[in-house]
Amino acid sequence: MVKVKARVCEFGYTGHQVTRAAFNSGKVNIVATNDLFVNLNYMVYMFQYDSTHSKFHSIVKAENGKLAISGNPITIFQE
C-alpha cells in the first residue's frame, strides 16, 4: 500500500492531533510541519505526552533538527 505524503501547517493542538491520527491510521506519511511559535523540543514533549489523548506509545524524539516519530523523520519549518 502506498502512503499519502502530507504536511501539517502548525503543530499546535490540532496539528499534533492530525499527526497522531495519521500515524495511527498507517495510511498517511507526515513529511513536514511548519510552526513559527513551537520549538522542536516542545513538539516532542507535546506529541509524546498529550493530556487529552494520553501518552503516545512509540518513540518520539528530536533527531538532526527533525521530529522523529517511530523512526519517521518530519522536517520542521519555522517560517
All heavy atoms as a GROMACS GRO file, in nm:
protein
  625
    1MET      N    1   0.084  -0.118   0.000
    1MET     CA    2   0.000   0.000   0.000
    1MET      C    3   0.088   0.124   0.000
    1MET      O    4   0.182   0.135   0.078
    1MET     CB    5  -0.089   0.000   0.124
    1MET     CG    6  -0.172   0.124   0.137
    1MET     SD    7  -0.293   0.120   0.270
    1MET     CE    8  -0.191   0.161   0.409
    2VAL      N    9   0.057   0.219  -0.086
    2VAL     CA   10   0.132   0.344  -0.094
    2VAL      C   11   0.070   0.444   0.002
    2VAL      O   12  -0.051   0.465   0.003
    2VAL     CB   13   0.127   0.400  -0.238
    2VAL    CG1   14   0.196   0.533  -0.245
    2VAL    CG2   15   0.188   0.301  -0.335
    3LYS      N   16   0.155   0.504   0.086
    3LYS     CA   17   0.106   0.605   0.179
    3LYS      C   18   0.101   0.741   0.112
    3LYS      O   19   0.186   0.775   0.030
    3LYS     CB   20   0.199   0.614   0.300
    3LYS     CG   21   0.192   0.497   0.392
    3LYS     CD   22   0.278   0.525   0.514
    3LYS     CE   23   0.271   0.413   0.614
    3LYS     NZ   24   0.349   0.443   0.734
    4VAL      N   25   0.004   0.820   0.148
    4VAL     CA   26  -0.007   0.957   0.102
    4VAL      C   27   0.091   1.042   0.182
    4VAL      O   28   0.098   1.028   0.305
    4VAL     CB   29  -0.151   1.010   0.123
    4VAL    CG1   30  -0.161   1.157   0.090
    4VAL    CG2   31  -0.250   0.928   0.044
    5LYS      N   32   0.168   1.128   0.116
    5LYS     CA   33   0.258   1.219   0.186
    5LYS      C   34   0.184   1.349   0.212
    5LYS      O   35   0.115   1.401   0.125
    5LYS     CB   36   0.383   1.246   0.103
    5LYS     CG   37   0.474   1.128   0.091
    5LYS     CD   38   0.599   1.165   0.015
    5LYS     CE   39   0.690   1.044   0.004
    5LYS     NZ   40   0.814   1.078  -0.067
    6ALA      N   41   0.200   1.401   0.335
    6ALA     CA   42   0.131   1.524   0.372
    6ALA      C   43   0.218   1.608   0.465
    6ALA      O   44   0.312   1.557   0.525
    6ALA     CB   45  -0.001   1.491   0.441
    7ARG      N   46   0.184   1.734   0.476
    7ARG     CA   47   0.248   1.821   0.574
    7ARG      C   48   0.140   1.878   0.664
    7ARG      O   49   0.024   1.888   0.625
    7ARG     CB   50   0.327   1.932   0.508
    7ARG     CG   51   0.240   2.040   0.450
    7ARG     CD   52   0.322   2.162   0.410
    7ARG     NE   53   0.237   2.259   0.347
    7ARG     CZ   54   0.175   2.357   0.410
    7ARG    NH1   55   0.187   2.369   0.540
    7ARG    NH2   56   0.099   2.441   0.344
    8VAL      N   57   0.178   1.916   0.783
    8VAL     CA   58   0.086   1.974   0.878
    8VAL      C   59   0.125   2.120   0.898
    8VAL      O   60   0.240   2.151   0.927
    8VAL     CB   61   0.091   1.899   1.014
    8VAL    CG1   62   0.007   1.969   1.118
    8VAL    CG2   63   0.046   1.756   0.995
    9CYS      N   64   0.028   2.208   0.878
    9CYS     CA   65   0.052   2.351   0.897
    9CYS      C   66   0.021   2.385   1.042
    9CYS      O   67  -0.094   2.376   1.085
    9CYS     CB   68  -0.033   2.433   0.801
    9CYS     SG   69   0.008   2.606   0.806
   10GLU      N   70   0.121   2.418   1.116
   10GLU     CA   71   0.117   2.447   1.260
   10GLU      C   72   0.106   2.318   1.340
   10GLU      O   73   0.034   2.228   1.304
   10GLU     CB   74   0.006   2.546   1.295
   10GLU     CG   75   0.024   2.680   1.229
   10GLU     CD   76  -0.076   2.783   1.275
   10GLU    OE1   77  -0.147   2.760   1.375
   10GLU    OE2   78  -0.083   2.888   1.209
   11PHE      N   79   0.182   2.312   1.448
   11PHE     CA   80   0.188   2.191   1.529
   11PHE      C   81   0.127   2.214   1.666
   11PHE      O   82   0.166   2.154   1.764
   11PHE     CB   83   0.333   2.143   1.541
   11PHE     CG   84   0.346   1.997   1.570
   11PHE    CD1   85   0.322   1.904   1.472
   11PHE    CD2   86   0.379   1.954   1.696
   11PHE    CE1   87   0.332   1.768   1.498
   11PHE    CE2   88   0.391   1.818   1.724
   11PHE     CZ   89   0.368   1.725   1.625
   12GLY      N   90   0.029   2.302   1.673
   12GLY     CA   91  -0.042   2.323   1.799
   12GLY      C   92  -0.133   2.205   1.828
   12GLY      O   93  -0.110   2.093   1.782
   13TYR      N   94  -0.240   2.229   1.901
   13TYR     CA   95  -0.328   2.119   1.942
   13TYR      C   96  -0.383   2.041   1.823
   13TYR      O   97  -0.372   1.918   1.817
   13TYR     CB   98  -0.444   2.173   2.027
   13TYR     CG   99  -0.534   2.062   2.073
   13TYR    CD1  100  -0.493   1.980   2.178
   13TYR    CD2  101  -0.654   2.036   2.010
   13TYR    CE1  102  -0.573   1.875   2.220
   13TYR    CE2  103  -0.734   1.933   2.052
   13TYR     CZ  104  -0.693   1.852   2.156
   13TYR     OH  105  -0.771   1.748   2.196
   14THR      N  106  -0.439   2.111   1.725
   14THR     CA  107  -0.498   2.042   1.610
   14THR      C  108  -0.390   1.974   1.526
   14THR      O  109  -0.407   1.860   1.484
   14THR     CB  110  -0.578   2.141   1.523
   14THR    OG1  111  -0.677   2.203   1.606
   14THR    CG2  112  -0.644   2.070   1.407
   15GLY      N  113  -0.279   2.041   1.504
   15GLY     CA  114  -0.172   1.984   1.422
   15GLY      C  115  -0.114   1.856   1.477
   15GLY      O  116  -0.092   1.759   1.405
   16HIS      N  117  -0.090   1.853   1.608
   16HIS     CA  118  -0.032   1.729   1.661
   16HIS      C  119  -0.137   1.619   1.671
   16HIS      O  120  -0.104   1.501   1.665
   16HIS     CB  121   0.049   1.752   1.789
   16HIS     CG  122  -0.026   1.759   1.917
   16HIS    ND1  123  -0.068   1.876   1.973
   16HIS    CD2  124  -0.064   1.662   2.002
   16HIS    CE1  125  -0.128   1.853   2.088
   16HIS    NE2  126  -0.128   1.723   2.107
   17GLN      N  127  -0.266   1.653   1.680
   17GLN     CA  128  -0.370   1.551   1.678
   17GLN      C  129  -0.386   1.491   1.538
   17GLN      O  130  -0.408   1.370   1.524
   17GLN     CB  131  -0.504   1.608   1.728
   17GLN     CG  132  -0.503   1.642   1.874
   17GLN     CD  133  -0.460   1.526   1.961
   17GLN    OE1  134  -0.502   1.412   1.941
   17GLN    NE2  135  -0.374   1.553   2.057
   18VAL      N  136  -0.376   1.574   1.436
   18VAL     CA  137  -0.380   1.524   1.298
   18VAL      C  138  -0.260   1.433   1.272
   18VAL      O  139  -0.273   1.326   1.212
   18VAL     CB  140  -0.382   1.642   1.197
   18VAL    CG1  141  -0.356   1.595   1.055
   18VAL    CG2  142  -0.514   1.716   1.207
   19THR      N  143  -0.144   1.472   1.322
   19THR     CA  144  -0.023   1.390   1.306
   19THR      C  145  -0.040   1.256   1.377
   19THR      O  146  -0.007   1.150   1.323
   19THR     CB  147   0.100   1.465   1.359
   19THR    OG1  148   0.112   1.589   1.288
   19THR    CG2  149   0.227   1.383   1.339
   20ARG      N  150  -0.093   1.258   1.497
   20ARG     CA  151  -0.117   1.135   1.573
   20ARG      C  152  -0.214   1.044   1.499
   20ARG      O  153  -0.192   0.923   1.486
   20ARG     CB  154  -0.172   1.170   1.711
   20ARG     CG  155  -0.202   1.050   1.798
   20ARG     CD  156  -0.265   1.094   1.929
   20ARG     NE  157  -0.161   1.134   2.022
   20ARG     CZ  158  -0.141   1.075   2.140
   20ARG    NH1  159  -0.218   0.976   2.178
   20ARG    NH2  160  -0.047   1.116   2.218
   21ALA      N  161  -0.321   1.101   1.447
   21ALA     CA  162  -0.419   1.022   1.372
   21ALA      C  163  -0.357   0.962   1.246
   21ALA      O  164  -0.385   0.847   1.210
   21ALA     CB  165  -0.540   1.108   1.335
   22ALA      N  166  -0.270   1.038   1.180
   22ALA     CA  167  -0.203   0.989   1.060
   22ALA      C  168  -0.114   0.869   1.094
   22ALA      O  169  -0.114   0.768   1.023
   22ALA     CB  170  -0.120   1.100   0.996
   23PHE      N  171  -0.038   0.878   1.203
   23PHE     CA  172   0.048   0.767   1.241
   23PHE      C  173  -0.033   0.646   1.286
   23PHE      O  174   0.003   0.532   1.256
   23PHE     CB  175   0.146   0.809   1.351
   23PHE     CG  176   0.271   0.869   1.295
   23PHE    CD1  177   0.280   1.005   1.274
   23PHE    CD2  178   0.380   0.790   1.260
   23PHE    CE1  179   0.392   1.062   1.220
   23PHE    CE2  180   0.493   0.845   1.206
   23PHE     CZ  181   0.500   0.981   1.186
   24ASN      N  182  -0.143   0.669   1.354
   24ASN     CA  183  -0.227   0.557   1.398
   24ASN      C  184  -0.298   0.488   1.282
   24ASN      O  185  -0.323   0.369   1.287
   24ASN     CB  186  -0.327   0.603   1.503
   24ASN     CG  187  -0.262   0.632   1.636
   24ASN    OD1  188  -0.156   0.581   1.668
   24ASN    ND2  189  -0.324   0.718   1.714
   25SER      N  190  -0.330   0.564   1.177
   25SER     CA  191  -0.400   0.505   1.062
   25SER      C  192  -0.307   0.422   0.975
   25SER      O  193  -0.350   0.324   0.914
   25SER     CB  194  -0.464   0.615   0.976
   25SER     OG  195  -0.365   0.680   0.897
   26GLY      N  196  -0.181   0.463   0.966
   26GLY     CA  197  -0.087   0.392   0.880
   26GLY      C  198  -0.105   0.422   0.733
   26GLY      O  199  -0.038   0.363   0.648
   27LYS      N  200  -0.193   0.515   0.698
   27LYS     CA  201  -0.222   0.547   0.558
   27LYS      C  202  -0.160   0.677   0.511
   27LYS      O  203  -0.156   0.704   0.391
   27LYS     CB  204  -0.373   0.554   0.536
   27LYS     CG  205  -0.444   0.423   0.561
   27LYS     CD  206  -0.593   0.437   0.545
   27LYS     CE  207  -0.663   0.305   0.575
   27LYS     NZ  208  -0.809   0.319   0.564
   28VAL      N  209  -0.115   0.760   0.606
   28VAL     CA  210  -0.061   0.892   0.573
   28VAL      C  211   0.079   0.904   0.632
   28VAL      O  212   0.101   0.868   0.747
   28VAL     CB  213  -0.152   1.004   0.627
   28VAL    CG1  214  -0.096   1.140   0.594
   28VAL    CG2  215  -0.293   0.990   0.574
   29ASN      N  216   0.171   0.957   0.554
   29ASN     CA  217   0.308   0.980   0.599
   29ASN      C  218   0.328   1.130   0.612
   29ASN      O  219   0.333   1.201   0.512
   29ASN     CB  220   0.406   0.919   0.498
   29ASN     CG  221   0.548   0.927   0.547
   29ASN    OD1  222   0.575   0.947   0.664
   29ASN    ND2  223   0.642   0.911   0.455
   30ILE      N  224   0.336   1.180   0.734
   30ILE     CA  225   0.362   1.322   0.756
   30ILE      C  226   0.511   1.346   0.731
   30ILE      O  227   0.595   1.286   0.795
   30ILE     CB  228   0.324   1.365   0.899
   30ILE    CG1  229   0.177   1.332   0.930
   30ILE    CG2  230   0.354   1.513   0.921
   30ILE    CD1  231   0.076   1.404   0.846
   31VAL      N  232   0.542   1.435   0.637
   31VAL     CA  233   0.682   1.458   0.600
   31VAL      C  234   0.734   1.594   0.645
   31VAL      O  235   0.854   1.615   0.650
   31VAL     CB  236   0.704   1.441   0.448
   31VAL    CG1  237   0.679   1.297   0.406
   31VAL    CG2  238   0.618   1.537   0.368
   32ALA      N  239   0.643   1.687   0.679
   32ALA     CA  240   0.687   1.820   0.721
   32ALA      C  241   0.579   1.888   0.803
   32ALA      O  242   0.461   1.856   0.792
   32ALA     CB  243   0.720   1.906   0.600
   33THR      N  244   0.623   1.982   0.885
   33THR     CA  245   0.531   2.069   0.957
   33THR      C  246   0.592   2.207   0.966
   33THR      O  247   0.714   2.223   0.963
   33THR     CB  248   0.495   2.015   1.097
   33THR    OG1  249   0.392   2.095   1.154
   33THR    CG2  250   0.614   2.012   1.189
   34ASN      N  251   0.508   2.307   0.973
   34ASN     CA  252   0.552   2.445   0.985
   34ASN      C  253   0.487   2.506   1.107
   34ASN      O  254   0.366   2.504   1.120
   34ASN     CB  255   0.513   2.524   0.859
   34ASN     CG  256   0.563   2.667   0.865
   34ASN    OD1  257   0.669   2.694   0.918
   34ASN    ND2  258   0.486   2.758   0.811
   35ASP      N  259   0.569   2.555   1.200
   35ASP     CA  260   0.514   2.624   1.315
   35ASP      C  261   0.613   2.730   1.361
   35ASP      O  262   0.726   2.700   1.396
   35ASP     CB  263   0.486   2.527   1.430
   35ASP     CG  264   0.392   2.590   1.531
   35ASP    OD1  265   0.425   2.699   1.585
   35ASP    OD2  266   0.285   2.534   1.556
   36LEU      N  267   0.568   2.851   1.360
   36LEU     CA  268   0.652   2.965   1.394
   36LEU      C  269   0.678   2.975   1.543
   36LEU      O  270   0.781   3.026   1.585
   36LEU     CB  271   0.583   3.093   1.345
   36LEU     CG  272   0.669   3.214   1.320
   36LEU    CD1  273   0.766   3.185   1.207
   36LEU    CD2  274   0.581   3.332   1.283
   37PHE      N  275   0.587   2.923   1.625
   37PHE     CA  276   0.591   2.950   1.768
   37PHE      C  277   0.632   2.832   1.856
   37PHE      O  278   0.666   2.853   1.971
   37PHE     CB  279   0.455   3.002   1.814
   37PHE     CG  280   0.411   3.123   1.736
   37PHE    CD1  281   0.310   3.114   1.643
   37PHE    CD2  282   0.473   3.245   1.755
   37PHE    CE1  283   0.271   3.225   1.570
   37PHE    CE2  284   0.435   3.357   1.683
   37PHE     CZ  285   0.334   3.347   1.590
   38VAL      N  286   0.626   2.711   1.807
   38VAL     CA  287   0.657   2.594   1.889
   38VAL      C  288   0.795   2.540   1.849
   38VAL      O  289   0.818   2.506   1.734
   38VAL     CB  290   0.550   2.484   1.870
   38VAL    CG1  291   0.583   2.362   1.955
   38VAL    CG2  292   0.412   2.537   1.906
   39ASN      N  293   0.886   2.533   1.947
   39ASN     CA  294   1.020   2.482   1.914
   39ASN      C  295   1.020   2.329   1.912
   39ASN      O  296   0.928   2.264   1.962
   39ASN     CB  297   1.128   2.539   2.007
   39ASN     CG  298   1.120   2.486   2.148
   39ASN    OD1  299   1.096   2.367   2.170
   39ASN    ND2  300   1.141   2.572   2.246
   40LEU      N  301   1.123   2.272   1.856
   40LEU     CA  302   1.132   2.128   1.834
   40LEU      C  303   1.121   2.048   1.964
   40LEU      O  304   1.049   1.948   1.970
   40LEU     CB  305   1.261   2.095   1.760
   40LEU     CG  306   1.288   1.948   1.732
   40LEU    CD1  307   1.174   1.885   1.654
   40LEU    CD2  308   1.420   1.933   1.656
   41ASN      N  309   1.190   2.090   2.068
   41ASN     CA  310   1.185   2.014   2.194
   41ASN      C  311   1.045   2.013   2.254
   41ASN      O  312   1.002   1.913   2.311
   41ASN     CB  313   1.286   2.070   2.294
   41ASN     CG  314   1.428   2.042   2.251
   41ASN    OD1  315   1.455   1.939   2.191
   41ASN    ND2  316   1.517   2.133   2.281
   42TYR      N  317   0.972   2.122   2.241
   42TYR     CA  318   0.835   2.124   2.292
   42TYR      C  319   0.743   2.041   2.205
   42TYR      O  320   0.648   1.980   2.254
   42TYR     CB  321   0.783   2.266   2.308
   42TYR     CG  322   0.653   2.269   2.383
   42TYR    CD1  323   0.647   2.229   2.516
   42TYR    CD2  324   0.536   2.307   2.321
   42TYR    CE1  325   0.527   2.228   2.585
   42TYR    CE2  326   0.415   2.306   2.390
   42TYR     CZ  327   0.412   2.267   2.521
   42TYR     OH  328   0.293   2.265   2.589
   43MET      N  329   0.771   2.034   2.074
   43MET     CA  330   0.692   1.947   1.985
   43MET      C  331   0.705   1.802   2.031
   43MET      O  332   0.606   1.728   2.034
   43MET     CB  333   0.740   1.959   1.841
   43MET     CG  334   0.699   2.083   1.772
   43MET     SD  335   0.761   2.081   1.603
   43MET     CE  336   0.718   2.246   1.553
   44VAL      N  337   0.826   1.761   2.064
   44VAL     CA  338   0.849   1.625   2.112
   44VAL      C  339   0.767   1.600   2.238
   44VAL      O  340   0.693   1.501   2.248
   44VAL     CB  341   0.999   1.600   2.140
   44VAL    CG1  342   1.020   1.468   2.213
   44VAL    CG2  343   1.078   1.603   2.011
   45TYR      N  344   0.776   1.690   2.334
   45TYR     CA  345   0.704   1.675   2.460
   45TYR      C  346   0.553   1.674   2.437
   45TYR      O  347   0.482   1.587   2.490
   45TYR     CB  348   0.743   1.788   2.556
   45TYR     CG  349   0.663   1.786   2.683
   45TYR    CD1  350   0.697   1.698   2.786
   45TYR    CD2  351   0.554   1.869   2.700
   45TYR    CE1  352   0.622   1.693   2.902
   45TYR    CE2  353   0.479   1.866   2.816
   45TYR     CZ  354   0.514   1.778   2.916
   45TYR     OH  355   0.439   1.773   3.031
   46MET      N  356   0.505   1.770   2.361
   46MET     CA  357   0.360   1.784   2.337
   46MET      C  358   0.304   1.660   2.268
   46MET      O  359   0.195   1.614   2.300
   46MET     CB  360   0.336   1.909   2.252
   46MET     CG  361   0.194   1.942   2.227
   46MET     SD  362   0.167   2.104   2.152
   46MET     CE  363   0.284   2.109   2.020
   47PHE      N  364   0.379   1.605   2.172
   47PHE     CA  365   0.331   1.488   2.100
   47PHE      C  366   0.334   1.364   2.188
   47PHE      O  367   0.243   1.282   2.187
   47PHE     CB  368   0.414   1.465   1.974
   47PHE     CG  369   0.352   1.366   1.880
   47PHE    CD1  370   0.256   1.406   1.790
   47PHE    CD2  371   0.386   1.232   1.884
   47PHE    CE1  372   0.195   1.315   1.704
   47PHE    CE2  373   0.326   1.140   1.800
   47PHE     CZ  374   0.231   1.182   1.710
   48GLN      N  375   0.441   1.348   2.265
   48GLN     CA  376   0.459   1.228   2.347
   48GLN      C  377   0.359   1.224   2.463
   48GLN      O  378   0.305   1.118   2.495
   48GLN     CB  379   0.601   1.224   2.403
   48GLN     CG  380   0.634   1.099   2.483
   48GLN     CD  381   0.653   0.977   2.397
   48GLN    OE1  382   0.720   0.982   2.297
   48GLN    NE2  383   0.595   0.867   2.437
   49TYR      N  384   0.335   1.338   2.526
   49TYR     CA  385   0.254   1.340   2.649
   49TYR      C  386   0.130   1.428   2.633
   49TYR      O  387   0.116   1.530   2.699
   49TYR     CB  388   0.338   1.390   2.766
   49TYR     CG  389   0.459   1.306   2.791
   49TYR    CD1  390   0.585   1.348   2.751
   49TYR    CD2  391   0.447   1.181   2.852
   49TYR    CE1  392   0.697   1.270   2.773
   49TYR    CE2  393   0.558   1.102   2.875
   49TYR     CZ  394   0.683   1.147   2.835
   49TYR     OH  395   0.792   1.069   2.856
   50ASP      N  396   0.039   1.391   2.550
   50ASP     CA  397  -0.084   1.466   2.529
   50ASP      C  398  -0.176   1.446   2.648
   50ASP      O  399  -0.206   1.334   2.687
   50ASP     CB  400  -0.153   1.420   2.401
   50ASP     CG  401  -0.275   1.502   2.371
   50ASP    OD1  402  -0.383   1.468   2.423
   50ASP    OD2  403  -0.262   1.602   2.298
   51SER      N  404  -0.222   1.556   2.709
   51SER     CA  405  -0.303   1.545   2.830
   51SER      C  406  -0.446   1.498   2.804
   51SER      O  407  -0.512   1.448   2.893
   51SER     CB  408  -0.306   1.680   2.903
   51SER     OG  409  -0.364   1.778   2.820
   52THR      N  410  -0.493   1.511   2.682
   52THR     CA  411  -0.630   1.470   2.650
   52THR      C  412  -0.636   1.328   2.595
   52THR      O  413  -0.722   1.249   2.633
   52THR     CB  414  -0.692   1.566   2.546
   52THR    OG1  415  -0.687   1.698   2.600
   52THR    CG2  416  -0.836   1.528   2.515
   53HIS      N  417  -0.543   1.294   2.507
   53HIS     CA  418  -0.549   1.164   2.438
   53HIS      C  419  -0.446   1.065   2.487
   53HIS      O  420  -0.418   0.967   2.420
   53HIS     CB  421  -0.533   1.187   2.287
   53HIS     CG  422  -0.643   1.270   2.230
   53HIS    ND1  423  -0.767   1.218   2.202
   53HIS    CD2  424  -0.649   1.401   2.200
   53HIS    CE1  425  -0.844   1.313   2.154
   53HIS    NE2  426  -0.776   1.425   2.153
   54SER      N  427  -0.386   1.088   2.599
   54SER     CA  428  -0.289   1.002   2.665
   54SER      C  429  -0.154   0.996   2.594
   54SER      O  430  -0.135   1.053   2.488
   54SER     CB  431  -0.345   0.860   2.685
   54SER     OG  432  -0.348   0.788   2.564
   55LYS      N  433  -0.063   0.923   2.654
   55LYS     CA  434   0.073   0.913   2.605
   55LYS      C  435   0.077   0.837   2.472
   55LYS      O  436   0.007   0.738   2.455
   55LYS     CB  437   0.160   0.842   2.708
   55LYS     CG  438   0.304   0.834   2.670
   55LYS     CD  439   0.387   0.766   2.777
   55LYS     CE  440   0.530   0.758   2.730
   55LYS     NZ  441   0.614   0.682   2.820
   56PHE      N  442   0.162   0.885   2.380
   56PHE     CA  443   0.182   0.817   2.253
   56PHE      C  444   0.280   0.703   2.278
   56PHE      O  445   0.391   0.724   2.327
   56PHE     CB  446   0.239   0.915   2.149
   56PHE     CG  447   0.246   0.858   2.010
   56PHE    CD1  448   0.130   0.840   1.936
   56PHE    CD2  449   0.367   0.823   1.954
   56PHE    CE1  450   0.136   0.789   1.807
   56PHE    CE2  451   0.374   0.772   1.826
   56PHE     CZ  452   0.259   0.755   1.752
   57HIS      N  453   0.241   0.581   2.245
   57HIS     CA  454   0.320   0.463   2.279
   57HIS      C  455   0.416   0.423   2.169
   57HIS      O  456   0.407   0.313   2.113
   57HIS     CB  457   0.228   0.348   2.317
   57HIS     CG  458   0.148   0.378   2.440
   57HIS    ND1  459   0.203   0.383   2.565
   57HIS    CD2  460   0.017   0.409   2.456
   57HIS    CE1  461   0.111   0.414   2.654
   57HIS    NE2  462  -0.003   0.430   2.590
   58SER      N  463   0.506   0.513   2.137
   58SER     CA  464   0.613   0.485   2.042
   58SER      C  465   0.724   0.586   2.070
   58SER      O  466   0.706   0.678   2.149
   58SER     CB  467   0.563   0.498   1.898
   58SER     OG  468   0.659   0.446   1.809
   59ILE      N  469   0.835   0.571   2.003
   59ILE     CA  470   0.948   0.660   2.027
   59ILE      C  471   0.928   0.792   1.954
   59ILE      O  472   0.904   0.795   1.834
   59ILE     CB  473   1.079   0.593   1.981
   59ILE    CG1  474   1.103   0.466   2.063
   59ILE    CG2  475   1.196   0.690   1.995
   59ILE    CD1  476   1.218   0.381   2.013
   60VAL      N  477   0.938   0.901   2.031
   60VAL     CA  478   0.928   1.036   1.977
   60VAL      C  479   1.051   1.111   2.026
   60VAL      O  480   1.077   1.117   2.146
   60VAL     CB  481   0.801   1.108   2.027
   60VAL    CG1  482   0.791   1.246   1.967
   60VAL    CG2  483   0.677   1.027   1.995
   61LYS      N  484   1.130   1.167   1.932
   61LYS     CA  485   1.250   1.239   1.974
   61LYS      C  486   1.290   1.342   1.869
   61LYS      O  487   1.244   1.338   1.755
   61LYS     CB  488   1.364   1.142   1.999
   61LYS     CG  489   1.406   1.059   1.879
   61LYS     CD  490   1.513   0.959   1.919
   61LYS     CE  491   1.546   0.866   1.802
   61LYS     NZ  492   1.651   0.772   1.837
   62ALA      N  493   1.375   1.434   1.912
   62ALA     CA  494   1.436   1.531   1.822
   62ALA      C  495   1.565   1.468   1.770
   62ALA      O  496   1.647   1.421   1.849
   62ALA     CB  497   1.466   1.661   1.896
   63GLU      N  498   1.580   1.464   1.640
   63GLU     CA  499   1.696   1.397   1.580
   63GLU      C  500   1.742   1.474   1.457
   63GLU      O  501   1.666   1.487   1.360
   63GLU     CB  502   1.654   1.255   1.544
   63GLU     CG  503   1.765   1.165   1.500
   63GLU     CD  504   1.715   1.022   1.486
   63GLU    OE1  505   1.643   0.994   1.389
   63GLU    OE2  506   1.749   0.940   1.574
   64ASN      N  507   1.863   1.527   1.462
   64ASN     CA  508   1.921   1.602   1.350
   64ASN      C  509   1.833   1.717   1.305
   64ASN      O  510   1.814   1.743   1.186
   64ASN     CB  511   1.950   1.509   1.231
   64ASN     CG  512   2.048   1.400   1.265
   64ASN    OD1  513   2.144   1.423   1.338
   64ASN    ND2  514   2.025   1.281   1.214
   65GLY      N  515   1.772   1.787   1.401
   65GLY     CA  516   1.688   1.902   1.369
   65GLY      C  517   1.551   1.867   1.316
   65GLY      O  518   1.480   1.953   1.266
   66LYS      N  519   1.514   1.740   1.326
   66LYS     CA  520   1.383   1.695   1.280
   66LYS      C  521   1.309   1.627   1.394
   66LYS      O  522   1.370   1.580   1.489
   66LYS     CB  523   1.397   1.597   1.163
   66LYS     CG  524   1.458   1.659   1.040
   66LYS     CD  525   1.462   1.562   0.925
   66LYS     CE  526   1.519   1.632   0.802
   66LYS     NZ  527   1.505   1.552   0.682
   67LEU      N  528   1.179   1.623   1.382
   67LEU     CA  529   1.095   1.549   1.475
   67LEU      C  530   1.087   1.406   1.424
   67LEU      O  531   1.044   1.383   1.312
   67LEU     CB  532   0.956   1.612   1.481
   67LEU     CG  533   0.850   1.544   1.566
   67LEU    CD1  534   0.891   1.545   1.713
   67LEU    CD2  535   0.716   1.611   1.547
   68ALA      N  536   1.133   1.311   1.504
   68ALA     CA  537   1.130   1.171   1.462
   68ALA      C  538   1.024   1.096   1.544
   68ALA      O  539   1.031   1.090   1.666
   68ALA     CB  540   1.266   1.107   1.482
   69ILE      N  541   0.924   1.044   1.474
   69ILE     CA  542   0.817   0.969   1.538
   69ILE      C  543   0.821   0.827   1.482
   69ILE      O  544   0.808   0.808   1.361
   69ILE     CB  545   0.680   1.033   1.512
   69ILE    CG1  546   0.678   1.177   1.562
   69ILE    CG2  547   0.569   0.951   1.577
   69ILE    CD1  548   0.554   1.254   1.524
   70SER      N  549   0.844   0.731   1.568
   70SER     CA  550   0.855   0.591   1.526
   70SER      C  551   0.959   0.574   1.416
   70SER      O  552   0.941   0.494   1.324
   70SER     CB  553   0.719   0.538   1.479
   70SER     OG  554   0.624   0.550   1.579
   71GLY      N  555   1.066   0.651   1.423
   71GLY     CA  556   1.174   0.641   1.324
   71GLY      C  557   1.148   0.717   1.195
   71GLY      O  558   1.233   0.719   1.107
   72ASN      N  559   1.032   0.780   1.182
   72ASN     CA  560   0.999   0.857   1.062
   72ASN      C  561   1.032   1.004   1.085
   72ASN      O  562   0.969   1.070   1.168
   72ASN     CB  563   0.850   0.845   1.029
   72ASN     CG  564   0.811   0.702   1.000
   72ASN    OD1  565   0.871   0.638   0.915
   72ASN    ND2  566   0.712   0.652   1.072
   73PRO      N  567   1.130   1.059   1.012
   73PRO     CA  568   1.168   1.199   1.032
   73PRO      C  569   1.067   1.295   0.970
   73PRO      O  570   1.017   1.273   0.861
   73PRO     CB  571   1.303   1.209   0.962
   73PRO     CG  572   1.298   1.104   0.856
   73PRO     CD  573   1.214   0.993   0.912
   74ILE      N  574   1.037   1.402   1.044
   74ILE     CA  575   0.947   1.506   0.996
   74ILE      C  576   1.026   1.636   0.994
   74ILE      O  577   1.077   1.681   1.098
   74ILE     CB  578   0.824   1.519   1.087
   74ILE    CG1  579   0.746   1.389   1.088
   74ILE    CG2  580   0.736   1.636   1.042
   74ILE    CD1  581   0.631   1.386   1.187
   75THR      N  582   1.040   1.695   0.878
   75THR     CA  583   1.112   1.821   0.863
   75THR      C  584   1.032   1.934   0.929
   75THR      O  585   0.912   1.943   0.910
   75THR     CB  586   1.135   1.853   0.715
   75THR    OG1  587   1.206   1.744   0.655
   75THR    CG2  588   1.216   1.980   0.697
   76ILE      N  589   1.102   2.018   1.004
   76ILE     CA  590   1.038   2.128   1.076
   76ILE      C  591   1.076   2.260   1.008
   76ILE      O  592   1.194   2.289   0.990
   76ILE     CB  593   1.085   2.134   1.223
   76ILE    CG1  594   1.063   1.999   1.292
   76ILE    CG2  595   1.018   2.247   1.297
   76ILE    CD1  596   0.922   1.952   1.298
   77PHE      N  597   0.976   2.338   0.972
   77PHE     CA  598   0.997   2.472   0.918
   77PHE      C  599   0.942   2.570   1.020
   77PHE      O  600   0.838   2.543   1.081
   77PHE     CB  601   0.925   2.489   0.785
   77PHE     CG  602   0.978   2.403   0.675
   77PHE    CD1  603   0.914   2.284   0.643
   77PHE    CD2  604   1.091   2.440   0.604
   77PHE    CE1  605   0.963   2.203   0.542
   77PHE    CE2  606   1.141   2.359   0.503
   77PHE     CZ  607   1.076   2.240   0.472
   78GLN      N  608   1.011   2.681   1.037
   78GLN     CA  609   0.962   2.785   1.127
   78GLN      C  610   0.962   2.917   1.052
   78GLN      O  611   1.037   3.008   1.080
   78GLN     CB  612   1.045   2.790   1.255
   78GLN     CG  613   1.024   2.664   1.336
   78GLN     CD  614   1.086   2.668   1.472
   78GLN    OE1  615   1.204   2.699   1.486
   78GLN    NE2  616   1.007   2.638   1.574
   79GLU      N  617   0.874   2.923   0.953
   79GLU     CA  618   0.866   3.039   0.865
   79GLU      C  619   0.730   3.105   0.874
   79GLU      O  620   0.631   3.044   0.896
   79GLU     CB  621   0.888   2.996   0.720
   79GLU     CG  622   1.021   2.931   0.700
   79GLU     CD  623   1.039   2.874   0.560
   79GLU    OE1  624   0.943   2.868   0.483
   79GLU    OE2  625   1.151   2.836   0.529
   0.00000   0.00000   0.00000
